[in-house]
Amino acid sequence: MAEPTVPASVFKARCLALLDEVATTHRSLVVTKHGIPVARVVPIDHAVLDAGSVTLLADDDDDYFGTEAAWDARR
């Protein structure tokens, strides 16, 4: 069975309803522009989310993220 497709203009207009549909049906949805697939919306497996972790690969996190230097948000 082919994945359902939706034009980008319809996805834009009905985004929240389409996201709810993907979450409820657990079926992915392909978004197209001019008939060409450009994105896929997929349901999230909550078991995978709960089991994950994040590992930073930097040797020195402070230098990597620049927490020692002053930061000005107005720049």
N, C-alpha and C positions, 0 to 999 in steps of 0.2 A: 504494500500500500504506500503510495507516494505521500510525502509530507504536504500538508496544506500550505498554500502560498497566499500572500496578501500584498497588494501594491503598497508602496511606501506612503502614498497619500492616504490610503485607508488606515494603515497602521498609525499614522500621525493623528488622524481624527478619532480613532477608537483604541488608542494605546492601552489605557488602563483596563478596558474590558477584554482586550486580547491577551494581556498579561494574566488576568484572572482565568481566562480560558486555558492558557498553557499550564498554569498551576493546578487547575482542577482536573484537566484531562490527562496531564502528564505526557502530552504530545508536543513536539517541537513545531515551530512555525517559521517558514521562510519568507523574508521580506524581499520584495523585488522592486527595481527601478527600471521602467521601460521593458519589463518582462525578463530582466536579467537578475538572478539572485545576488543580493548584496549583503545579507545578514541572516542569521538564524537565531531565533529566540528559543532557548531550551529550558525545560524545567530543572530546578535544582534538586538534587538528591540530598535531603537533610541529614542522612546518616554520614555522608561524605563531609559535609560542613562541620558536623560535630566532632569528627575524628581528626581534623586537620590541625596543623601547627605552622608557625612561621619561624624560619631560621635566617638570620642575617649573615651574609657572607663576607662582610667587612671585617678586617682585622681589628680596627679600633673604631667603635661605633661613634664616640664623641667627635673625632676628627671628621668622620664620614658625613655626619649630619650637621656639622658646624655648630654644635651647641655651645662652644667656648666663645664664639665671636658674637658681638652685638648684632642685632638684626633690626632693620628699619622697614616696616611694612609699607611705608609711603613711597619707596623707590620703585 
